[in-house]
Amino acid sequence: MKGAYIKPRPWNGRDLAGAWEITIKIDGWRAFWSGSEWLSRAGKPIPNMPTWKSGMPTDCEVFLGSLSQTSRALKTKHLKPDTPRVAVEHLFSLAPLDARLRRGGIYNPTADDIWRLLAEVNAEGHEGLVLRQGDQWIKVKPAETMDVLVTGWGEGEGKHAGRLGYLETTHGDVGTGFSDDEREELWAEALTGTLIGQTVEVSCMQFTPDGKFRHPRFVRMRPDKIATNEKEAA
């Protein structure tokens, strides 16, 4: 992809100084136009994107109303009649910023101000906020999440026997948050040898001193991302 893109850093829970632009964080896939093809933030080609034309964004969030619909549209290599189609209106430019994501501005926001803003956008069904001050972007979400690498897995016990029990990751095991369908699907991937090496998003209350999860919970698989070893929100 051309050049470096701005990567928002997680909010530290403190007051902020200066003037900040308030923008909505939608729960989609980030996409970049490389000059010849659309790429994910993991640097992988994204299928089924609209043909790029002059005036279209080159750095955008793709969003079809929900992450599941967006993922269906962008993961399907061979389109089916019921596969959602990505249209130009589903591309939300991040640089320059799409007007649909703007929520005004705020000066010297306190932590209470930021929590209030977050509650407002969450109530509207949005994932969170991104506060912008030039090239400094800060993302604010209700729970700390992290993208980590799947390094192993284990079979469940009791009612989960014969399907996934937990995932092993670079920051500890994750055994809660899975639906029954997800346990079945991930177990099938584990048995075919395709689960290890994938990226998973995990939420947790906090981290131990050695960087392990406290009270981790599975959020979703993230085929659009590359896991890092940093304690960084997704």
C-alpha positions in Angstrom: 0.0 0.0 0.0 1.1 3.6 -0.5 2.9 5.1 2.5 2.0 4.7 6.1 -1.5 5.0 7.5 -2.5 6.6 10.8 -3.1 3.9 13.4 -5.3 5.1 16.3 -4.0 4.4 19.8 -6.2 3.4 22.7 -7.4 6.1 25.1 -5.6 5.9 28.5 -8.7 7.0 30.5 -7.3 10.5 31.3 -8.3 14.1 30.4 -7.1 15.4 27.1 -5.6 18.8 26.3 -6.4 21.0 23.3 -9.0 20.9 20.5 -10.2 17.5 19.3 -12.5 16.5 16.5 -15.1 13.9 17.5 -15.7 11.1 15.1 -17.7 7.9 15.1 -15.9 4.5 15.1 -17.8 2.0 13.0 -17.3 -1.7 13.3 -16.2 -2.6 9.8 -13.1 -3.5 7.8 -10.4 -1.0 7.0 -9.4 -1.0 3.3 -6.6 0.8 1.4 -6.3 1.4 -2.3 -2.7 0.4 -3.2 -2.9 1.9 -6.7 -3.8 -1.5 -8.2 -5.9 -3.3 -5.7 -7.8 -3.0 -2.4 -5.9 -4.3 0.6 -6.8 -5.0 4.2 -4.7 -3.6 7.1 -3.0 -7.0 7.1 -1.8 -6.3 3.5 -4.0 -9.0 1.9 -6.2 -8.4 -1.2 -9.9 -7.8 -0.4 -12.3 -9.4 -2.9 -15.6 -7.9 -4.0 -14.7 -4.3 -3.5 -16.1 -1.7 -6.0 -13.7 -0.8 -8.8 -11.7 2.2 -7.7 -12.3 5.4 -9.7 -10.9 8.9 -9.3 -12.6 10.7 -6.4 -13.2 7.5 -4.3 -11.4 7.1 -1.0 -8.0 5.4 -0.8 -8.2 4.9 3.0 -11.6 3.9 4.3 -13.7 1.8 6.6 -16.0 -0.6 4.8 -19.3 -1.0 6.6 -22.5 -2.7 5.5 -24.5 -2.1 8.7 -22.8 -4.8 10.8 -19.5 -6.5 11.1 -21.0 -9.9 10.2 -22.6 -8.5 7.0 -19.3 -6.7 6.1 -17.3 -9.9 6.7 -19.7 -11.9 4.5 -19.3 -9.5 1.7 -15.5 -9.2 1.9 -14.5 -12.8 2.7 -16.5 -14.6 0.0 -14.3 -15.3 -3.0 -17.1 -16.7 -5.1 -20.2 -14.6 -4.9 -23.5 -16.3 -4.2 -27.0 -14.8 -4.8 -27.4 -14.0 -1.1 -23.8 -12.5 -0.7 -24.1 -8.8 0.3 -22.7 -6.5 -2.4 -20.3 -3.7 -1.5 -21.3 -0.4 -3.0 -19.6 3.0 -3.0 -21.9 4.2 -0.2 -20.5 1.5 2.0 -17.0 3.1 1.9 -16.5 5.6 4.7 -13.4 7.7 4.0 -11.0 8.2 6.9 -8.5 10.5 5.2 -10.1 12.9 4.3 -12.8 12.2 6.8 -16.3 11.2 5.6 -18.9 13.7 6.8 -21.1 10.9 8.0 -18.5 10.1 10.7 -18.2 13.7 12.1 -19.7 14.6 15.5 -18.3 18.1 16.0 -15.5 19.0 18.3 -14.5 19.4 21.9 -11.9 21.5 23.7 -9.9 20.2 26.7 -12.2 17.2 27.3 -12.2 15.6 30.7 -12.5 11.9 31.2 -16.2 12.4 32.2 -16.8 14.3 28.9 -15.3 11.4 26.9 -17.2 8.7 28.7 -20.4 10.7 28.1 -19.7 11.0 24.4 -18.9 7.3 24.2 -22.2 6.4 25.9 -24.1 8.5 23.4 -22.6 6.8 20.3 -22.9 3.4 21.9 -26.6 4.1 22.5 -26.9 4.8 18.7 -25.4 1.4 17.9 -21.8 2.5 17.1 -18.7 0.7 18.2 -17.0 3.8 19.8 -15.2 7.0 19.1 -12.1 8.2 17.5 -10.8 11.6 18.8 -8.5 13.4 16.3 -6.0 16.1 16.8 -4.0 16.3 13.5 -2.1 13.1 13.0 -2.9 11.9 16.6 -5.9 9.7 16.6 -7.2 8.2 19.9 -9.8 5.4 19.9 -12.3 5.0 22.7 -14.3 1.8 23.2 -16.3 0.5 26.2 -14.1 -2.5 26.8 -10.4 -3.1 26.2 -9.9 -5.5 23.3 -6.8 -6.9 21.7 -5.9 -8.8 18.5 -3.8 -11.8 19.3 -2.4 -14.9 17.5 -4.0 -18.3 17.9 -1.2 -20.6 19.0 -3.2 -23.7 20.0 -6.6 -25.0 21.0 -8.2 -27.6 23.3 -11.3 -29.8 23.2 -14.2 -28.9 25.5 -15.5 -30.9 28.4 -19.0 -31.8 29.4 -21.5 -30.3 27.0 -18.7 -29.0 24.9 -17.0 -32.4 24.4 -16.4 -33.0 20.7 -16.0 -29.3 19.9 -13.8 -26.3 20.8 -13.2 -25.8 24.5 -10.7 -23.0 24.4 -8.1 -21.2 22.3 -4.5 -20.8 23.3 -3.1 -17.3 22.4 0.1 -15.4 22.9 -1.5 -13.7 26.0 -3.2 -16.8 27.6 -6.1 -19.2 27.1 -9.6 -17.9 26.1 -12.5 -20.2 26.9 -15.6 -18.0 27.2 -17.6 -15.9 24.8 -18.1 -18.5 22.1 -21.5 -19.4 20.8 -22.3 -23.1 20.2 -22.0 -22.5 16.4 -18.7 -20.8 16.8 -17.4 -23.7 18.9 -18.4 -26.1 16.1 -17.0 -24.0 13.3 -13.6 -23.3 15.0 -13.4 -27.0 16.0 -13.7 -28.0 12.4 -10.9 -25.5 11.5 -8.8 -26.9 14.3 -9.1 -30.4 13.0 -8.2 -29.4 9.5 -5.1 -27.6 10.7 -6.2 -24.1 9.7 -7.0 -22.5 13.1 -3.5 -22.0 14.4 -2.0 -18.7 13.1 -5.3 -16.9 12.7 -6.0 -13.7 14.5 -8.6 -13.5 17.2 -10.1 -10.4 19.0 -10.3 -10.9 22.8 -11.7 -8.6 25.4 -10.5 -8.5 29.0 -10.8 -6.6 32.2 -7.0 -5.9 32.5 -3.6 -7.6 32.1 -1.4 -9.3 34.5 2.1 -7.9 35.1 3.5 -10.4 32.6 1.1 -9.4 29.9 -1.5 -12.2 30.3 -5.3 -11.7 30.1 -7.4 -11.3 33.2 -11.0 -12.6 32.6 -10.6 -12.9 28.8 -13.6 -13.3 26.6 -13.7 -14.3 22.9 -15.1 -11.5 20.7 -14.6 -12.7 17.1 -12.1 -13.9 14.6 -10.4 -11.1 12.7 -9.3 -12.3 9.2 -8.8 -8.7 8.2 -6.0 -8.1 10.8 -2.5 -9.2 11.7 -2.0 -9.9 15.4 0.6 -8.1 17.4 2.2 -8.8 20.7 1.5 -5.3 22.0 -1.1 -4.5 24.6 -3.2 -2.5 22.2 -6.9 -2.1 21.7 -8.4 -3.4 18.5 
